[in-house]
Structures are given as structure tokens and as C-alpha cells.
Amino acid sequence: MERPKLEKCEGASRALLVVPGITSSTDEKPLKNVIEAFGKCHVVRMDCWDGAKELDQLTLGDLHDLLDQADNLLEDKVDFDEKILLGKSFGAQLFLSYSGSLEADQMILLAPAVGTDGENIEKWENTELSEASRVTDISISEDSVDSLTTDTLIFHGAEDEIIPMENSEKISEMMLRCDLCIIEEADHSFSGFDEELIEELEQKINQFKK
């Protein structure tokens, strides 16, 4: 299991904590595009697992510990004025299921892969993920995200074949300060974007961060 890695950027006042999905990395689209849209910033990348097999041996608690390590890297090693949390799919789930306080200014979630049928986070904090039949077996509720007051923007593809966009609609309704952007024709991995759609994605993020 890899540890979170910090990339310092001289003169940057913004910091990103980036968590990918199960089989993706922070250096692949769409996360790569989102990171670039923010321009000059410090980045902590949580490319800590190598696919589902490695994750299956871990608990949600193990992964939340990695989040703590990533956050501590930022807090201890660099100075910044603004912190943004950026998660894709399973990575977005980790932010939504985290019970601690990362004290972020903004959170951007791409196709969050988490259930919405009632909270069971405590169970998965101590249960290996191999016991889950699907990623949305880990579930949140309105009460569990009630303490999340971070300004949040969720992107979801209208053609998502893995996590229906209705899932993100429910999440956005649960949260106090959340906007949902549906990207037409995008699938779960936001693959196949032409330049126009990528520009639209970056433009919305740029508007959101102002």
C-alpha cells in the first residue's frame, strides 16, 4: 500500500487533496483536467491502492486513516489559504463517509459511488471491503452528512452506467451547501469527452471556485 504523496508548488496559495476511484489514478482524466483547471496549487495525491484486490483487504477505517495522513501532509508541510477536496467515484465516497473534520473550503465530487439508503458507516469502519457485493453497499444518510458544511459541487454523467445520476441527486438534496451539475453524454468515467465538454467542465469548476 502506497502512502499519500505531496507535490509542492512554489508560491501557491491553494491546496488540493485528490482521491481517485478504485481503478483510476489522479493523473488520468477527468481528475487531471480538474487539477489543471485550478492552476497553481499544492497537490496531495492518494494513489495508494492498486485496484479492487488491494482494496478488498482493507476496511473503511483503514482508508479514512489514509485520508488523515494526506490531510496532515498538507497541514504540516505547506502553507496555503484555501483547501479543496477532490474525489472521483470511490474517492468521493471516502470524503462523504469520513466522520472527522478535514476543514476544507470546497469539495468537488465526480460521480460519487456511495449508497443513500441509510447510514452504515460504522459497520464498514471495521469490516473488510471484500464483504461488499457492490460499492454502494457503503451508505450514508442525511444525518451522517448533516455536519458537512463545506461548499460542495457534484458532477455526474447523464449516461453513467455504474452509478445512476439519481444517486447524486439524492446526495445533493441531503447536503446543506451542495450544487449538482449533470454532464450530458458523459459516462461514469467521464470518458470520450470532446474539447467542448472538457471546457464546460473546467468552466463550471472555475466559476465555483471564485
BAGU-255712 format. One record per residue: residue in three letters; z, y, x of N, C-alpha, C, O, CB in turn. Coordinates in steps of 0.2 Angstrom, whole numbers, padded with zeros to 4 digits, always signed. Glycine has a CB too. Layout:
N
ALAZYXZYXZYXZYXZYX/...
END
This chain:
210
MET+0000-0006+0004+0000+0000+0000+0000+0006+0004+0004+0007+0009+0006+0000-0005/GLU-0005+0010+0003-0005+0017+0007+0000+0022+0004+0002+0021-0001-0013+0019+0007/ARG+0001+0027+0009+0005+0032+0006+0001+0038+0005-0005+0039+0007+0010+0034+0012/PRO+0004+0043+0001+0000+0049-0001-0002+0053+0005+0002+0053+0010+0004+0053-0006/LYS-0007+0056+0005-0009+0060+0011-0011+0067+0010-0013+0069+0005-0016+0057+0014/LEU-0008+0071+0014-0009+0078+0013-0014+0081+0018-0015+0080+0024-0002+0082+0015/GLU-0019+0085+0015-0024+0089+0018-0022+0096+0018-0022+0099+0012-0031+0088+0015/LYS-0020+0099+0023-0018+0106+0023-0024+0111+0024-0029+0109+0027-0013+0108+0029/CYS-0024+0117+0021-0029+0122+0021-0026+0128+0023-0022+0131+0019-0033+0122+0014/GLU-0028+0131+0029-0025+0137+0031-0027+0143+0027-0032+0144+0025-0028+0138+0038/GLY-0021+0146+0025-0022+0152+0021-0022+0151+0013-0023+0155+0009-0028+0156+0023/ALA-0022+0145+0011-0022+0143+0004-0016+0145+0001-0010+0144+0004-0024+0135+0003/SER-0016+0147-0005-0010+0148-0009-0009+0144-0015-0005+0144-0019-0010+0156-0012/ARG-0014+0139-0016-0014+0134-0021-0014+0127-0019-0016+0126-0013-0021+0135-0026/ALA-0010+0123-0022-0009+0116-0020-0011+0111-0026-0009+0112-0032-0002+0114-0018/LEU-0015+0106-0024-0017+0101-0029-0014+0094-0027-0013+0092-0022-0024+0100-0029/LEU-0011+0091-0032-0008+0084-0032-0013+0080-0036-0013+0080-0042-0001+0083-0034/VAL-0017+0075-0033-0023+0072-0036-0021+0064-0036-0020+0061-0031-0029+0073-0032/VAL-0022+0061-0042-0021+0054-0043-0027+0051-0046-0029+0053-0052-0014+0053-0047/PRO-0030+0046-0043-0036+0043-0046-0035+0038-0051-0029+0036-0053-0041+0040-0040/GLY-0040+0035-0054-0039+0029-0058-0038+0023-0054-0037+0023-0048-0045+0028-0063/ILE-0039+0017-0058-0037+0011-0055-0042+0009-0049-0040+0006-0044-0037+0005-0060/THR-0049+0010-0051-0054+0008-0046-0058+0014-0043-0063+0012-0039-0059+0003-0050/SER-0056+0020-0044-0059+0025-0041-0055+0028-0036-0049+0026-0034-0060+0031-0047/SER-0058+0034-0033-0054+0037-0027-0055+0045-0029-0058+0047-0033-0057+0035-0020/THR-0050+0048-0025-0050+0056-0026-0056+0059-0023-0057+0065-0024-0044+0059-0023/ASP-0060+0055-0019-0066+0058-0015-0072+0056-0019-0078+0057-0016-0066+0056-0008/GLU-0072+0054-0025-0078+0052-0029-0078+0057-0035-0073+0060-0037-0078+0045-0031/LYS-0084+0058-0038-0085+0061-0044-0081+0058-0050-0081+0051-0050-0092+0062-0046/PRO-0078+0061-0054-0078+0068-0055-0072+0072-0052-0072+0078-0052-0078+0070-0063/LEU-0067+0068-0049-0062+0072-0046-0064+0076-0040-0062+0082-0039-0057+0066-0043/LYS-0069+0074-0036-0072+0078-0031-0074+0084-0033-0073+0090-0030-0077+0074-0027/ASN-0078+0085-0039-0080+0091-0042-0075+0095-0044-0075+0101-0043-0085+0089-0048/VAL-0070+0093-0047-0064+0097-0049-0060+0100-0044-0059+0106-0044-0059+0092-0054/ILE-0059+0096-0038-0056+0098-0032-0060+0104-0029-0057+0109-0028-0055+0093-0027/GLU-0066+0103-0029-0071+0108-0026-0071+0115-0030-0071+0120-0028-0078+0106-0025/ALA-0070+0114-0037-0070+0120-0042-0064+0124-0040-0065+0130-0042-0070+0117-0049/PHE-0059+0121-0038-0053+0126-0036-0053+0129-0030-0049+0133-0028-0047+0121-0037/GLY-0058+0128-0026-0059+0131-0019-0054+0130-0014-0052+0124-0013-0059+0139-0021/LYS-0052+0135-0011-0047+0134-0005-0040+0132-0008-0037+0136-0011-0047+0141-0001/CYS-0038+0126-0006-0031+0124-0008-0029+0118-0003-0033+0114+0000-0032+0122-0015/HIS-0022+0117-0003-0019+0111+0000-0020+0105-0005-0020+0106-0011-0012+0112+0002/VAL-0022+0099-0003-0023+0094-0007-0019+0088-0005-0019+0086+0001-0030+0092-0007/VAL-0015+0085-0009-0011+0078-0008-0015+0073-0012-0016+0074-0018-0004+0078-0010/ARG-0018+0068-0009-0022+0063-0012-0018+0056-0013-0015+0054-0008-0028+0062-0008/MET-0017+0054-0019-0014+0047-0020-0018+0042-0020-0019+0038-0025-0009+0048-0026/ASP-0023+0041-0015-0027+0035-0014-0023+0029-0011-0024+0027-0006-0033+0036-0010/CYS-0018+0027-0015-0013+0022-0012-0014+0015-0014-0011+0010-0011-0006+0024-0015/TRP-0018+0013-0019-0020+0006-0020-0027+0004-0020-0031+0009-0020-0017+0005-0028/ASP-0028-0002-0019-0035-0005-0018-0037-0009-0024-0037-0015-0024-0036-0008-0012/GLY-0038-0006-0030-0040-0009-0036-0034-0012-0040-0028-0011-0038-0044-0015-0034/ALA-0036-0016-0045-0031-0018-0050-0026-0024-0047-0021-0024-0049-0035-0021-0056/LYS-0029-0028-0043-0025-0033-0040-0019-0031-0036-0013-0033-0037-0029-0038-0035/GLU-0020-0025-0033-0014-0022-0029-0009-0019-0034-0003-0019-0033-0016-0017-0024/LEU-0012-0016-0039-0008-0013-0044-0004-0018-0048+0002-0016-0050-0012-0008-0049/ASP-0007-0023-0049-0003-0029-0053+0004-0031-0051+0008-0033-0054-0008-0035-0054/GLN+0004-0030-0044+0011-0032-0041+0016-0027-0041+0022-0028-0039+0009-0034-0034/LEU+0014-0021-0044+0019-0015-0044+0022-0014-0051+0019-0016-0056+0016-0009-0042/THR+0027-0010-0052+0030-0008-0058+0028+0000-0059+0026+0003-0054+0037-0009-0058/LEU+0029+0002-0065+0028+0009-0066+0033+0013-0062+0031+0019-0059+0028+0011-0073/GLY+0039+0011-0061+0044+0014-0057+0041+0015-0050+0043+0020-0046+0050+0010-0057/ASP+0038+0009-0047+0035+0010-0040+0030+0016-0039+0030+0019-0035+0032+0003-0038/LEU+0026+0016-0044+0021+0021-0044+0024+0028-0045+0021+0033-0042+0016+0020-0050/HIS+0029+0029-0049+0032+0035-0050+0036+0037-0044+0036+0043-0042+0037+0035-0056/ASP+0038+0032-0040+0041+0034-0033+0036+0037-0029+0037+0041-0025+0044+0027-0030/LEU+0030+0034-0029+0024+0037-0025+0023+0044-0027+0021+0048-0023+0018+0032-0026/LEU+0023+0045-0034+0022+0052-0036+0027+0057-0033+0026+0062-0031+0023+0053-0044/ASP+0034+0054-0032+0039+0058-0029+0037+0060-0022+0038+0065-0020+0046+0055-0030/GLN+0035+0055-0018+0033+0055-0011+0027+0061-0011+0028+0065-0006+0031+0049-0008/ALA+0022+0060-0015+0017+0065-0015+0019+0072-0016+0017+0077-0013+0011+0063-0020/ASP+0024+0073-0021+0026+0080-0023+0030+0082-0017+0030+0088-0015+0030+0079-0029/ASN+0034+0078-0014+0039+0080-0008+0034+0082-0002+0036+0087+0001+0043+0074-0006/LEU+0029+0079-0001+0024+0081+0004+0022+0089+0003+0022+0093+0008+0018+0077+0004/LEU+0020+0090-0003+0019+0097-0004+0024+0102-0004+0024+0107+0000+0016+0098-0012/GLU+0030+0100-0007+0036+0105-0006+0039+0106+0001+0041+0111+0002+0041+0102-0011/ASP+0038+0101+0005+0041+0101+0011+0037+0103+0017+0039+0106+0022+0044+0094+0013/LYS+0030+0102+0016+0026+0103+0022+0021+0109+0021+0019+0112+0026+0021+0097+0022/VAL+0020+0112+0015+0016+0118+0015+0019+0123+0010+0023+0122+0006+0009+0116+0012/ASP+0017+0129+0011+0019+0135+0006+0013+0136+0001+0007+0136+0003+0020+0141+0010/PHE+0015+0137-0005+0010+0139-0010+0013+0143-0016+0019+0143-0016+0007+0132-0013/ASP+0009+0146-0020+0011+0150-0025+0010+0146-0032+0013+0148-0037+0007+0156-0025/GLU+0005+0141-0032+0003+0138-0038+0002+0130-0037-0002+0129-0032-0003+0141-0041/LYS+0004+0126-0041+0003+0119-0040+0000+0116-0046+0002+0118-0052+0010+0115-0039/ILE-0006+0112-0045-0009+0109-0050-0009+0102-0050-0010+0099-0044-0017+0112-0050/LEU-0008+0098-0055-0008+0091-0055-0015+0089-0058-0017+0092-0064-0002+0088-0060/LEU-0018+0084-0055-0025+0082-0057-0025+0075-0057-0024+0071-0052-0030+0085-0052/GLY-0026+0072-0063-0026+0064-0064-0032+0062-0068-0034+0065-0073-0020+0062-0067/LYS-0035+0056-0065-0040+0053-0069-0038+0046-0072-0036+0042-0068-0046+0052-0064/SER-0039+0045-0078-0038+0039-0081-0031+0036-0080-0026+0039-0083-0043+0034-0079/PHE-0030+0031-0076-0023+0028-0075-0019+0033-0071-0013+0034-0072-0024+0022-0071/GLY-0022+0037-0067-0019+0043-0063-0016+0048-0068-0010+0050-0067-0023+0046-0058/ALA-0020+0049-0073-0017+0054-0079-0011+0051-0082-0006+0054-0084-0023+0056-0083/GLN-0012+0044-0083-0006+0041-0087+0000+0042-0083+0006+0043-0085-0008+0033-0087/LEU+0000+0041-0076+0006+0042-0072+0010+0049-0073+0016+0049-0073+0004+0041-0064/PHE+0006+0054-0074+0009+0060-0075+0012+0061-0082+0018+0063-0082+0003+0066-0074/LEU+0009+0058-0087+0011+0058-0094+0017+0054-0095+0021+0055-0099+0006+0056-0098/SER+0018+0048-0091+0023+0044-0091+0029+0045-0087+0035+0042-0087+0021+0036-0090/TYR+0028+0050-0082+0033+0052-0077+0039+0056-0081+0038+0061-0084+0030+0056-0072/SER+0045+0054-0080+0051+0057-0083+0054+0062-0079+0059+0066-0082+0056+0051-0085/GLY+0052+0063-0073+0055+0068-0069+0052+0075-0070+0049+0076-0075+0055+0066-0061/SER+0053+0079-0065+0050+0086-0066+0046+0087-0059+0049+0088-0054+0056+0091-0067/LEU+0040+0088-0060+0036+0090-0054+0035+0097-0054+0032+0100-0049+0029+0086-0055/GLU+0037+0101-0059+0037+0108-0058+0030+0111-0057+0030+0115-0052+0042+0111-0054/ALA+0025+0109-0060+0018+0111-0059+0017+0117-0063+0020+0118-0069+0013+0106-0060/ASP+0012+0121-0061+0010+0127-0065+0004+0125-0070+0004+0127-0076+0007+0132-0061/GLN+0000+0120-0068-0005+0117-0073-0006+0110-0072-0005+0107-0066-0012+0121-0071/MET-0009+0107-0077-0011+0100-0076-0017+0099-0080-0019+0101-0085-0005+0095-0080/ILE-0022+0095-0076-0028+0093-0078-0029+0086-0079-0028+0082-0073-0034+0096-0074/LEU-0031+0083-0084-0031+0076-0085-0038+0074-0088-0041+0077-0092-0026+0073-0091/LEU-0041+0069-0084-0048+0067-0086-0047+0060-0089-0045+0055-0086-0052+0067-0080/ALA-0049+0059-0096-0049+0053-0099-0042+0049-0098-0042+0044-0096-0055+0049-0097/PRO-0036+0052-0100-0030+0049-0099-0030+0042-0102-0031+0041-0108-0024+0053-0101/ALA-0028+0037-0098-0028+0030-0101-0020+0028-0102-0017+0025-0098-0031+0025-0096/VAL-0018+0030-0108-0011+0028-0110-0011+0027-0117-0015+0031-0121-0006+0034-0107/GLY-0007+0023-0120-0006+0022-0127-0002+0027-0130+0001+0031-0127-0003+0015-0128/THR-0003+0028-0137+0000+0033-0141+0004+0030-0147+0005+0034-0152-0005+0038-0143/ASP+0006+0024-0146+0009+0021-0152+0017+0020-0151+0020+0016-0155+0006+0014-0153/GLY+0020+0024-0148+0027+0024-0147+0029+0023-0140+0026+0019-0136+0030+0019-0152/GLU+0034+0026-0138+0036+0026-0130+0039+0019-0129+0043+0016-0132+0041+0031-0129/ASN+0037+0016-0123+0039+0010-0120+0040+0011-0112+0039+0006-0109+0035+0004-0122/ILE+0040+0017-0110+0040+0018-0103+0046+0015-0099+0045+0012-0094+0041+0026-0101/GLU+0052+0014-0102+0057+0011-0099+0056+0004-0097+0058+0002-0092+0064+0012-0103/LYS+0053+0000-0101+0051-0007-0100+0047-0007-0094+0048-0011-0090+0047-0010-0106/TRP+0041-0003-0094+0037-0004-0088+0039-0001-0082+0036-0002-0076+0030+0000-0090/GLU+0044+0003-0082+0048+0005-0076+0050-0001-0071+0050+0000-0065+0053+0010-0077/ASN+0052-0006-0075+0054-0012-0071+0050-0018-0072+0053-0024-0071+0061-0013-0073/THR+0044-0018-0075+0040-0024-0076+0034-0023-0073+0030-0018-0073+0039-0024-0084/GLU+0032-0028-0069+0025-0028-0065+0019-0027-0070+0019-0030-0076+0024-0035-0062/LEU+0015-0023-0068+0009-0021-0072+0005-0027-0074+0000-0027-0078+0005-0016-0069/SER+0005-0033-0070+0001-0039-0072+0003-0041-0079-0001-0045-0082+0003-0044-0066/GLU+0009-0039-0081+0011-0041-0088+0007-0038-0094+0007-0040-0099+0018-0040-0089/ALA+0004-0032-0092+0000-0028-0097-0007-0032-0098-0010-0033-0093-0001-0021-0094/SER-0009-0032-0104-0015-0035-0106-0021-0030-0105-0027-0031-0104-0015-0038-0113/ARG-0019-0023-0106-0023-0018-0106-0019-0012-0104-0013-0012-0104-0027-0016-0112/VAL-0023-0007-0101-0019-0001-0098-0015+0003-0103-0010+0006-0102-0024+0003-0094/THR-0018+0003-0109-0014+0007-0115-0008+0003-0117-0005+0006-0122-0019+0008-0120/ASP-0007-0003-0115+0000-0006-0116+0006-0001-0114+0011-0002-0118+0001-0013-0113/ILE+0005+0003-0109+0010+0008-0107+0009+0014-0112+0003+0016-0112+0009+0010-0100/SER+0014+0015-0116+0013+0020-0121+0018+0026-0121+0024+0025-0119+0013+0016-0128/ILE+0016+0032-0124+0020+0037-0124+0021+0039-0131+0017+0037-0136+0017+0043-0120/SER+0025+0044-0133+0026+0046-0140+0027+0054-0139+0028+0057-0134+0033+0043-0143/GLU+0027+0057-0145+0028+0064-0145+0035+0066-0142+0035+0071-0138+0028+0067-0152/ASP+0040+0062-0143+0047+0064-0140+0046+0063-0132+0050+0067-0129+0052+0059-0143/SER+0043+0058-0130+0043+0057-0122+0039+0063-0119+0040+0064-0113+0039+0050-0121/VAL+0034+0066-0122+0031+0072-0119+0033+0078-0121+0030+0084-0119+0023+0071-0120/ASP+0038+0078-0125+0041+0085-0128+0043+0089-0122+0043+0096-0123+0046+0083-0133/SER+0045+0087-0117+0048+0091-0111+0043+0093-0107+0044+0097-0102+0053+0087-0107/LEU+0036+0091-0108+0031+0093-0103+0029+0100-0106+0025+0101-0111+0025+0088-0103/THR+0031+0106-0103+0029+0112-0105+0023+0115-0100+0021+0121-0101+0035+0117-0105/THR+0021+0111-0095+0015+0113-0091+0009+0114-0095+0007+0110-0099+0014+0108-0086/ASP+0006+0120-0094-0001+0121-0097-0006+0115-0095-0007+0114-0089-0004+0128-0094/THR-0008+0112-0100-0012+0106-0099-0019+0106-0102-0020+0109-0107-0009+0100-0102/LEU-0024+0104-0098-0031+0103-0100-0033+0096-0100-0033+0093-0094-0036+0108-0096/ILE-0036+0093-0105-0038+0087-0105-0046+0087-0106-0048+0090-0111-0035+0082-0111/PHE-0049+0083-0102-0056+0082-0103-0057+0075-0105-0054+0070-0102-0060+0084-0096/HIS-0062+0074-0110-0063+0067-0112-0071+0066-0114-0073+0071-0117-0059+0065-0118/GLY-0074+0061-0112-0081+0060-0113-0082+0057-0120-0078+0053-0122-0084+0055-0108/ALA-0087+0060-0124-0088+0058-0131-0091+0051-0131-0090+0048-0136-0093+0063-0134/GLU-0093+0048-0125-0096+0042-0125-0092+0037-0121-0094+0032-0119-0103+0042-0122/ASP-0085+0039-0121-0081+0034-0117-0080+0027-0120-0078+0027-0126-0074+0038-0117/GLU-0082+0022-0116-0082+0015-0119-0076+0012-0118-0075+0006-0120-0088+0012-0116/ILE-0071+0015-0114-0065+0011-0112-0059+0014-0116-0055+0011-0119-0064+0012-0105/ILE-0058+0021-0116-0053+0024-0119-0056+0029-0124-0059+0034-0122-0048+0028-0115/PRO-0056+0028-0131-0059+0032-0136-0056+0039-0135-0051+0040-0134-0058+0030-0143/MET-0061+0044-0137-0059+0051-0136-0053+0053-0141-0050+0058-0140-0065+0056-0137/GLU-0053+0049-0147-0047+0050-0151-0041+0049-0148-0036+0052-0151-0048+0045-0157/ASN-0040+0045-0143-0034+0044-0139-0032+0051-0136-0026+0053-0137-0035+0039-0134/SER-0036+0054-0133-0035+0061-0130-0033+0066-0136-0029+0071-0135-0040+0063-0126/GLU-0036+0065-0142-0035+0070-0147-0028+0069-0149-0024+0074-0151-0039+0069-0153/LYS-0025+0063-0150-0018+0062-0151-0013+0065-0146-0008+0068-0148-0017+0054-0152/ILE-0015+0064-0140-0011+0066-0134-0010+0074-0134-0005+0076-0134-0014+0064-0127/SER-0016+0077-0136-0016+0084-0136-0012+0087-0142-0009+0092-0141-0023+0087-0136/GLU-0012+0083-0147-0008+0085-0153+0000+0084-0151+0004+0088-0154-0010+0081-0159/MET+0001+0079-0147+0008+0078-0145+0011+0084-0141+0017+0085-0141+0009+0071-0142/MET+0007+0086-0137+0010+0091-0132+0010+0098-0134+0006+0100-0138+0005+0090-0125/LEU+0015+0102-0131+0016+0109-0133+0010+0113-0131+0008+0118-0135+0023+0111-0131/ARG+0008+0113-0125+0004+0118-0122-0002+0114-0119-0003+0113-0113+0007+0122-0117/CYS-0007+0112-0123-0012+0107-0121-0019+0109-0125-0019+0110-0131-0011+0100-0123/ASP-0024+0110-0121-0031+0111-0124-0035+0105-0122-0035+0102-0117-0034+0117-0121/LEU-0039+0103-0127-0044+0097-0126-0051+0099-0126-0053+0103-0130-0043+0092-0132/CYS-0055+0097-0121-0062+0098-0120-0066+0092-0120-0065+0087-0116-0063+0102-0114/ILE-0070+0091-0125-0074+0085-0126-0081+0086-0123-0084+0091-0124-0075+0083-0134/ILE-0082+0082-0118-0089+0082-0114-0094+0078-0117-0093+0072-0117-0088+0081-0107/GLU-0099+0081-0121-0104+0077-0124-0108+0072-0119-0109+0075-0114-0108+0081-0128/GLU-0109+0066-0121-0113+0061-0117-0110+0059-0111-0113+0055-0108-0120+0065-0115/ALA-0103+0061-0110-0100+0058-0104-0096+0051-0106-0094+0051-0111-0095+0063-0101/ASP-0096+0047-0101-0093+0040-0102-0086+0041-0099-0084+0046-0097-0097+0034-0099/HIS-0082+0035-0098-0076+0035-0096-0075+0038-0089-0070+0041-0087-0072+0029-0096/SER-0080+0036-0085-0080+0038-0078-0084+0045-0076-0085+0047-0071-0084+0033-0073/PHE-0086+0048-0082-0090+0054-0081-0096+0053-0077-0098+0058-0073-0085+0060-0079/SER-0099+0047-0077-0105+0046-0073-0111+0048-0076-0111+0049-0082-0105+0038-0071/GLY-0116+0049-0072-0123+0051-0074-0123+0058-0076-0128+0060-0080-0124+0047-0080/PHE-0119+0062-0074-0119+0070-0076-0125+0073-0072-0126+0071-0066-0113+0073-0074/ASP-0129+0077-0076-0134+0081-0073-0130+0087-0071-0124+0088-0072-0140+0082-0078/GLU-0134+0092-0067-0131+0098-0064-0128+0102-0070-0123+0105-0068-0136+0101-0060/GLU-0131+0102-0075-0129+0107-0081-0122+0105-0083-0118+0109-0084-0134+0107-0086/LEU-0121+0098-0084-0115+0096-0087-0109+0097-0082-0103+0099-0083-0115+0088-0089/ILE-0111+0096-0075-0106+0097-0070-0104+0104-0070-0098+0106-0069-0108+0094-0063/GLU-0109+0108-0070-0107+0116-0070-0103+0117-0076-0098+0122-0075-0114+0120-0071/GLU-0104+0114-0082-0100+0116-0088-0093+0114-0087-0088+0117-0088-0103+0112-0094/LEU-0092+0108-0084-0085+0105-0082-0081+0110-0077-0076+0112-0079-0086+0098-0079/GLU-0085+0112-0072-0082+0117-0067-0080+0123-0070-0075+0127-0069-0086+0117-0061/GLN-0085+0126-0075-0084+0132-0078-0078+0132-0082-0074+0137-0082-0090+0134-0082/LYS-0076+0127-0086-0071+0127-0090-0064+0126-0086-0059+0129-0088-0071+0120-0095/ILE-0064+0123-0080-0059+0122-0076-0057+0129-0073-0051+0131-0073-0060+0117-0071/ASN-0062+0133-0071-0062+0139-0068-0059+0144-0073-0055+0149-0071-0068+0142-0065/GLN-0061+0144-0079-0058+0148-0085-0051+0146-0086-0047+0151-0087-0062+0147-0091/PHE-0049+0140-0086-0042+0138-0087-0038+0140-0082-0032+0141-0083-0042+0130-0087/LYS-0040+0140-0075-0035+0142-0070-0034+0149-0069-0029+0151-0066-0038+0139-0064/LYS-0038+0154-0073-0037+0161-0072-0030+0163-0076-0029+0169-0076-0043+0165-0075/
END
